[in-house]
Amino acid sequence: MSNAIVWFRADLRLADNPALSAALEAGHAVIPVYVVDEAKAEIRPLGTAAVCWLHQSLQALDAALRSRGSRLVLLRGPAERVIDELATRCQAEAVYWNRLYDRGTRDRDARLKQTLLARGVRVQSFKAGLLVEPWEVQTKSGMPFKVFTPFWRACRSQAKPGRPLDAPARLPRLADSAAGEPLATLLHRKTASGLGVHSTPGEAGAMDRLSSFLDDGLEPYHAHRDVPALDGTSRLSPHLALGELSPRQIWHAVTTRRPSPAGEKFLSEIGWREFAYNLLFHVGDLDRCNMRPEFDGLPWLDHPELIEAWQQGRTGYPIVDAGMRQLLATGWMHNRVRMITASFLTKHLLTDWRVGERWFWDRLVDADPANNPVGWQWVAGSGADAAPFFRIFNPVLQGEKFDPDGTYVKQWLPELACLPAKSIHRPWAVDPPLSPQRYPQPIVDHAAARERALDAFAGLKRRPPRSP
Ligand SMILES: Cc1cc2nc3c(=O)[nH]c(=O)nc-3n(C[C@H](O)[C@H](O)[C@H](O)COP(=O)(O)OP(=O)(O)OC[C@H]3O[C@@H](n4cnc5c(N)ncnc54)[C@H](O)[C@@H]3O)c2cc1C
């Protein structure tokens, strides 16, 4: 049997893994590899919370491979070098991987492919992380989409995802030449307390989460998804970020059920993920450059003590602080509250969205190279199909609308638990006043901050968007 490397990247699963299935179908002795590449070609090394999830996910992948007669080979170093060296050491006939879409990774993969081909090693890459690859959908004039709704309409009419692939029942025994390092020595041991409270890292945890969401959460999804106090969304994001399940598995699981508006709504959120990857592919540098170049002229402020108050959940606005504390404690934050906290940073504090993007990147278990910068640019107003900059969330009204009885705020800010619902989003107005040690006064006045942000925006000169 000839050896072939299957290089796991953002696809830490055995089911619906086209690279793995193709290597096995070709009759190879598969060498499953993961490379810890600290000088990653992708946007930047993973943050603290995501590394913690990754560690557990790799352990789950290793256990799944072992139960089928193989194991995971862990290597450290620049992926371009270590994959090449492994291919030589194991006399691999081929290397298989599933495609990634950011520019740095694509360039790195293209170089590695050339090196391997020059040595006579075949390379095959596959679609596994998206329903529709960025070059598969275009506007009628042959351009990439800049607006979500027509993008998703085109995807819905063109996507024919087909049945997900089964996981292999058995795997060939690993070649002796494929030594690697033990998992524990390779990865950081930093843990963020509370990570994994919602589901278990790894493929089995992802599938459990999907089926429990479809059974109990899908029907009320439309009504519940904007209420942060409820467990009203799928919480599949960390599983999707590392590819512990595929969008095709989700698509298949949803579309084989009775059609429903809830199913369509949920699939459209998967569509936002597709849209973000489409932008990542076509625009690139999403984490660094404003998609709307006029934002290059925005006079962002830099007040480290205010940024720290935001990071630590001490802004004096309960819905903002509850979200930031949920993030610190669990590595996850509800989507509505992501929007509110991001709006507060970029508009009330007039802080460059890149500061927030970096903080989220470090703290989120679902930190995603496409969804995170696209989410930040959408809120800041600098992105494709973004919320206009002048739409400035009022954190009090947002709190009163989406957390009317303060259940969410009280969960994450126990110091406010004794306040009545009518005061929970305006704690500065209670009588007698709360001591600042217990809970801070607002770090900025909403009305003044709003005016300041609008003035800054009014000074921008319109320029054409960076073209995807
Ligand atoms: C400022 C900001 C930063 C964000 N950073 C990230 C991030 O780093 N990683 C991440 O996965 N999502 C990010 N999002 C998008 C969204 O908040 C999360 O995907 C969602 O909250 C995850 O929870 P869920 O899996 O329960 O979502 P569900 O509502 O159950 O949605 C299912 C899946 O659809 C996708 N999805 C849902 N909403 C969006 C969206 N707005 N954009 C892109 N994909 C979406 C996700 O893959 C999600 O897991 C960000 C949003 C904002 C506003």
The ligand as an ORCA input file, in Angstrom:
! r2SCAN-3c Opt
* xyz 0 1
  C     -18.674     41.877     16.086
  C     -18.992     40.463     15.693
  C     -17.994     39.494     15.725
  C     -18.277     38.163     15.359
  N     -17.274     37.235     15.410
  C     -17.533     35.963     15.023
  C     -16.504     34.977     15.038
  O     -15.330     35.241     15.348
  N     -16.844     33.701     14.700
  C     -18.107     33.359     14.320
  O     -18.360     32.188     14.009
  N     -19.092     34.274     14.251
  C     -18.844     35.559     14.605
  N     -19.860     36.480     14.571
  C     -21.175     36.091     14.012
  C     -22.199     35.551     15.047
  O     -22.280     36.416     16.144
  C     -21.850     34.153     15.546
  O     -21.623     33.294     14.446
  C     -23.002     33.551     16.357
  O     -23.304     34.369     17.454
  C     -22.576     32.180     16.839
  O     -23.561     31.611     17.633
  P     -24.427     30.405     17.098
  O     -23.562     29.331     16.528
  O     -25.336     29.991     18.206
  O     -25.257     31.093     15.941
  P     -26.575     30.654     15.142
  O     -27.508     31.782     15.186
  O     -27.073     29.339     15.622
  O     -26.056     30.541     13.633
  C     -25.534     29.323     13.096
  C     -24.213     29.580     12.416
  O     -24.377     30.523     11.371
  C     -23.203     31.346     11.273
  N     -23.567     32.736     11.567
  C     -24.576     33.189     12.341
  N     -24.598     34.541     12.332
  C     -23.568     34.936     11.552
  C     -23.072     36.206     11.144
  N     -23.645     37.345     11.520
  N     -21.989     36.242     10.343
  C     -21.389     35.109      9.919
  N     -21.827     33.873     10.267
  C     -22.903     33.785     11.070
  C     -22.229     30.855     12.331
  O     -21.348     29.929     11.723
  C     -23.148     30.186     13.335
  O     -22.508     29.190     14.094
  C     -19.590     37.814     14.939
  C     -20.590     38.797     14.910
  C     -20.300     40.110     15.280
  C     -21.386     41.144     15.240
*
